[in-house]
Amino acid sequence: MRAAFLAALAVSLPAAAAPVAQFPTQHASNVNPDTHLVLRFASQPKLGASGQVRVYDAASGRLVDTLDVSIPAGPTERATGPYPPYLATPYDYSGPRRTNADTRPGTPSAPGAQAVAGNYQLTIIGGFTDGFHFHPVIVHDNTATIYPHNNLLEYGKTYYVEIDPGVLSVADGSFKGITGKDGWRFSTKAHGPRPDATRVTVAADGSGDFNTVQGALDFVPEQHPGRVTVFVKNGDYEEIVYTRNKRDVTIAGEDRDKVRVHYANNEVFNPHPANIGTNELPGSFPSRRAAFTVDHSNGIALLNMTIETTLQGQAEGLLINGEHNIVSEVTIRGWGDALQANGSNYFSDIKLAGGGDTILGRGANFFRRCEIESHGAYMWIRNTAANHGNVFVDCSFRTQGGGQAVLARLPANKGKNYPYAEAVLINATLSGISPEGWGPVDGDTSHLRFWEFNSRDEHGKPVDTSARHPASRQLDKVRDAKLIAQYSDPAFVLGWQPVLEQVSDQR
């Protein structure tokens, strides 16, 4: 009788709520202000369609940040209007450079966007005040990661977090949100690294100077003596990284395959203004679609990590604009325009994978010992007569998907062409390249330099180039010996000599 009563009581009582692990942990101290807020459940949570996450200053009770999950993260279809719907006016190239100081504090913020801010989520990244669309909460397996708006939490503060019940739920109904001043409470570090620090660390688990790559890059001033190193410890960094107007910065991962910086970003989710094609001046390139962007920056060294965008479409893994930049031992995955490189950049021992027009840009770019995979045309190079284009020495090209692709194409682009386009392959290994190798090519080809020397197949045998596009050229070992030697020298192509040891030692 007693056993039957206890069994019935057990059925009628609700099951105890499964524990939810918090990061930062309850009452944690010395937390980096760029932290994400992470909840780990016993089972996979479901992201709701309503409710808010709120962060308060515990001392004053001031509401510091609000994330409303009822607002869509960003567009899922290409905009049909003249400008993205969140911009009241087009990007202003002629105005003064805008900085993060123009918008702190404020969430979300973007010039002219307040009236329509409810359309999509917006945050400021790297001082780019036109705003980025972003996911305020991302769920993977049993983990929900909450992304506060950038640069709102401060050093030397105690915060508490409230989460409405509708934001996240689990199948057994045990998670009811978090409320009150003591539901989830943590304190940030008293201060950050010294302003003149020459080395800072990033660690996703909070053990470094910063939790995010973006947080570390925001710390580095535009002007500083010597070289600053951002060392990124092994971990998963799901974030859009955008930085510009920096110089002499090394961003080095601990292990190429264990440091992963990625985001589900593309041209639809974060479109650029329609007038981008009318003025692409240094420092005024308002592209938001890459997972990792380095814009108008000189002397940047990006080393030893994996960077990727996880959305198809026009979506760079890496977009880099500037001079004297080095990318070495980095894996880059994107889709169309997987790598966009403008200015002068040296790439060594990178692995690059994309879906077509895999390399886009205006040069000059020198590639050495790089492995490049593509599902379609490998490049669309747009350099002018003012500089060289893309030069590849001892690189491999492998077409994916069982088809064949061309090395480069040069179609007219909205009536505009690039008659001085240059793509030179020296000692390349080719697999899955179509017999014509190059094309289609529109317009004048008299200045075109689509050149090859000593192309081999994956077995080391010479490639049959007899059906190559007539606008391309095979270099001769004897007749073109001087050209081959010149184009094998990065200093000839770039106008400067890369010294990889100087930046690699910073690791």
N, C-alpha and C positions, 0 to 999 in steps of 0.2 A: 504494500500500500504506500509506504513512504517512498520507495523507489519510483513508483508510478507518478507520485506527486512531483518529485524532483525532476523527472523527465519532462513532465508537462510544463513545469516552471522554466526549464531551460529552453523549451521551444518558444514560449511566450515572451521571454525577455530578449531585447535586442542584443546582437553580438557586440562585444567591446570594439571600439574604434581601433583600427589598425594604426600603429604609430606612423607619423609622417616626419621624416628627417628634414631638418632645415639647414640651409647654408646661405648666409652665415648662421651659425648655431644660435640658439636662444641665449641672450646675454653675452654674446661674443664681443671681444674687444680687439683693438688694433686691426680693424677691418679697412681694406682699401676703399676709398669712395667710389671707384669705378666698378665695384662689385655687381654681379648679377644676383638675383634672389632665386634660390633653387629649392624646390620641394621634391623629395623622393618618397613615393608612395609604395605600398605593398603590392599594388596592382596598377595597371595603366590608367591614368586619369583621362578625363575627357574635357576638352576646352569648351566652355560655354559660349553663348552668344550675347550675354548681357552681364552687367556687373562691373565693378571697379577694383583696382588695386590702388591703395593710397599709402603714401609714405609721409610721416609726420616728424617734425622736430620735437623730440620728447621734452626738452626744456621749456620751449615756448608754446607748444601745441600748434605751431604753424604747419599748414598743409604744404609740403615741399613738392610733391609730385603726385600726379593722377594718371592712371592708365585705364582707359575705358575700352573693354573688349568688344563692346557693341559696334565700335567704329572699325570698318574693314581695314586690313593691314595696308592694302594698296591695290591698284588696278590689276585685273586679270585679262583684260582685252586692250588692244592698242587704242589710244585716244584718237578720236575723230576730229576734234577741234583744232584750232591753230596752235594752242599751247596746252600743256598738261593742265588738268582741271584745278589743281591746287595753286597755280600761279595766276594772280590777278594781272600781272604784267610780265613780259618776257624778261629773261636774264639780262641785266644791264652790264654790258662789257665796258662802257665808258666811265662808269661811276667809280668812286673810291673803293678800294679793297675792303670787303666786309670781314669782320673778325668775330670770334665767339663772344667778345665783350659787348657786341651790339645786342645780344639776345639773352644774356644771363641776368637774372633767372627768368624762366618762362617756359611753359610747356603746353602744347607744342608751339613752336614759333617758326615763322618764315615770312619774309616781307610780303605784305599784301594778302597773306593766306588766312588771317584770322577769321574772316567772314565765312570761309569755306573749309575751315580746319576739320569740321566734322565729316568731310567726305572720306578722308583716309588718315591713317596714323602718320604723324610727322615727328621727326627728331632732327637735331642738328648734329652733324658729324664733321669733325675736323674744321670747324668754323665755317662750313659751307652753309650759309644762312638761308638758302633757298629751300632747304629741308630735304630729307630722305624719307620715303615710306619704309616702314619696318614692322616686324611682328612683335607686339608687346609681350606675348607669351608663346613659347615654343615647347611642344610636347614631343619627347622621344621616349618610347618604351614607358618605364615607370617614373620618368623624371619630367617635371615641368619647370622651365626656366623663365623667369620674369625679367624683362629688360627695362629698367628705369630709363627715362630720358637722360641723355648724356650731360655730364658736368653739372648736375644739380645737387648731388650729395657733396658735403664738404668735410674737410679734416676737422678733428676735435669736436665732433657732434655725436649725440645719441639719437637714434631714430627708432620709431616703431612702425610696424607694417600692419595694415588691415586689408583683408581680402574678402570681398562679398561672396556669399554662397554660390552665386551663379557663375563665377569665373571658372572654377574647376570642380569636377565631381568624380566620384568613383562608383563602381557598379553597386557596391553594398550600401551606398548612401551615407557612409560614415564621416566623410569630410564635409563640414558645414561652414568652411571658411575660417578666417581668423579675425577676431575683434579685440578691441581694448588695448590699453597702453602696455600691457604685459603679455600679449599674445605672441608677439614676435618682435624682439627688441635687441638691438646691437649698437655698438659704438665704433666709430671710425678712429683711425690712427690720429695721434696728436698733430702730426705734420708729415709731409711727403719727403722725398729725397731732397738733398741740398740743391738749390737752384743751379749750381755750377757742376752738378754731378756729371761725370763722363761715362758712367755705366749704370744702367738700371735693369732690373729683371722683371719679366712678366711670368706669372704662374697662374693657371686657371684655378688652382686650389687655394689661392690667397696667400701663398707662402713667399711671394715676391713683392717688389715695390708696387706692382700693378697687377690687376686680374686680367686685363684686356690689352691687346696690342694697341688699340685705339687710345686707351688711357695713357700708355707710355709715350706714344707719338704726340699726343696733345701736350704732354709735359715738356717736350724738347722745344726750346725757343727757336724762332726763325734765325736769330743771330747768336752765335756762341763761338768761343775759341776752341780750336782743335776738333777732334772727332768724338761724337757721342755714340755709344753702343747700346742698343736695346737687345738684351739677350732673352729669348723666349724659351722657357722650359717646356719639356714635353707635355702635351695636353691638346684638348680639343677646344678650338676657339671659334665659336659660331657667332660671327659678327661681320658687319660691313666695315672695312677699314678704308678711310679716306684721309689723306694728308697732302698738304701742298705748301709751297714756299719754304721748304726745309733744305738744309744743305749739310753735307758731311755727317751723315747718320748711317751707321751699320745696324741692320735689323737681322739678327742671326738666330736661327733655331738651334736647339740642342741636338735634335736628330731629325733628319730629313723626312723620315716616314712616320715619326711620332709627334711632330708639330703640324697640326692641320688647322689652317685658317680658312673658313668657308662660310657661304651664305647662299640662300635661295634668292638670287637677284638676277634681273635681266632688264632689257630695254622697256618691256611692258610694265613691269612692276615699278621701276624708277626711270621714267622717260626723261630725256633731256629736252630743253626748249626747241621749238621748230627753227629758230634762227641760229642754231649752232653752226650750220654750214656756211653762214655768211661771214663769220669772224672767229677764227680759231687761233687767237693770239696766245702766247705764253701766259699762263696764269688766268686764262679766261676760258677754260674748257669745261663747261658745266655738265660733264657726263657723270651720272650716278649709277650706271648699270653694272659696274664691275664688283667682284667680291673684294678686291684689293686695288686701290688707286693711289698712285704717287704722282702728283701733278706739280709742274713748275718747280721741280726740285733738282738740285745738283749735288753730285758726289754721294748719291745714295748707294749703299751696298745691301742687297737682299740675298741672304744666304741660308741654305740648309733647312728648308721647310717645304710643306705642301700647301698650295693655294688653289682653291677651286670654287666655282659657282655651281650650284646644284640644280639650276633651272635651265631648260633649253631655250633657244631663241638667240637674239643678239645679246651675248652675255660673256664678257671677259672674265677670266680668272684673275688676270693681272692687266692693268692699264697703267703705263708709265710714260710720263712726259717730262723731259728735262735734259740735262747735259751731264756727261761724265758719270753715268750711272752703271753699276755692275750688278748682274743677277747671276748667281752661280750655285750649282747643286740645289736647284729648286724644281719641284714638280708643279706644273701649272695645268689645271684642267678647266676648260670652259666649253663653249659651244661655238656658234658663229662669232668670229673675232675673239677667239679664246685668249689671244695675246694682242694687245694694241700697244705699239711702242713708237713714240715720237721724240725727236731730239737726237741725242747720241747715246747709245746704250751698248754695253758689252755683255753678251750672254755666253756662259760656259757651262757645259755639262748639265744643262737643264733637260727635263722631260716635259714635253708639251703635247697635249691632246685636245682636239677640238672637232667641230662638226663641219667646217667649211669656211673659207676665208679665215683660216685658223690664225694667221698672222696678218694683222692690219696695221697700217701706219705710214709715216712719212719719212722714216729713217733719220739719221744713219744708224744701222744696227749691224753688229758683227756677232755671228754665232760660231762657236767652236765646240766640237764634240757634243753636239746636241741631238737628242732623239725626238723626232716630231711625228706625231700621228694625226691623221685627219680622215674624215668621212667624205670630204669634198675638196675643192680647190684649196691648196695650202696657203696661198697668200694673195692679197690684193695690195700692192705697194703703191704709194702715192707721193713719192718724193719728187721734188722739183730739181732744176739744174743747180740749185744752191748747195746741195749735199748729196752724198751717196745714199743708196737704198739699203737693201738687205743682202748681206754677204754671209755665206755659209762655208765653213772649212771643216772637213772631216765629220760631217753630220749625216744622219740617216733620216729618210722619209718613208713612212710605212702607211699605206692606205688601208683603212679599216672597213669592215662590212662586206668584204669580198668583191668590191668593185674596183674601178680605176679612177684616178683623179689627176688633174693637171697641177704642175708646180706653182704656177701663178696665172692669173687672168687679169685682163685690163679692159673691162667694158667701160663705155661712157657712163658717167655718174651724173644723172640729171643734167645732161648736156655738157658736162665738164669732163675733160680727159687729162691724163698724166703722161705726156709724151716723153718725159725724161725718166720714167720708171726704170729702176735697176734692181735686178735680182741675180746674183752670181753664185753658182755652186761649184766648189772645188773639192774633189775627192769625196763625192757624196755616194752614199749607199741608198739605192732606190728600190722600193717594192710596191707594186700596185700603181705605178705611174703609167698613164696612157701613152701610146706611141708618139702622139704629137707633143706631149710634154708641157706645152704652154698654150694659153689662149682660153677663150677668144680675146683678140686684141682689136680694139677700135681706134680709129684715128691714125695720125702720123706715127710711123714707126722708125723714122730715120735716126732718132736719138735714143731709141730703146736699147736697153742692155739686159736682155734675158740670155745669160751666158752659162755654159757648163764646161767643166774640164774634168775628165777622168771619172765619169759616173760609172758606178759598178752596181750589179745586182746583189742580192743578199748572199750569193755564193762567191762573190768576189770577181765575177766575170764582167767584162765590158758590156754596157747597155747598148742595145741597138738604137741609135739615134737617127737613123736614115729618114724617119717619117716626122721629124721634129717640125714644129711650126716654122714657116719661112722667116718670121721676124726674129727668131732666136738664133743663137750662134754657138758652135762648138769651138772652144779655144784649142789651139794647137800647141803641143808641148815645146816645140822649137820656135815657131814663128811668134808665139804669144808668151814667150818665157818671161818677159818683163812684166806684162800684165798679170800673169799668174802670181809672180812674186809680190807685186804690189798689193793685189787683192787678198793675199795670204797674210798680210800685215795689218793688224787692227788699227795701228796708228795712221796708216794711209787712208783707211775707210772712215775712221772716226775723227781724225785730227788730233788725237791724244793717245797715249800709250797706257792701257790698263795695267795696274800693278795689283794683282789679286792678293798677293801676300800681305800687303799693308792693311787691307780690310779684313782678311781672314784671321789674322792674328788677334783681332779684337774679340774673337769668340772666347 
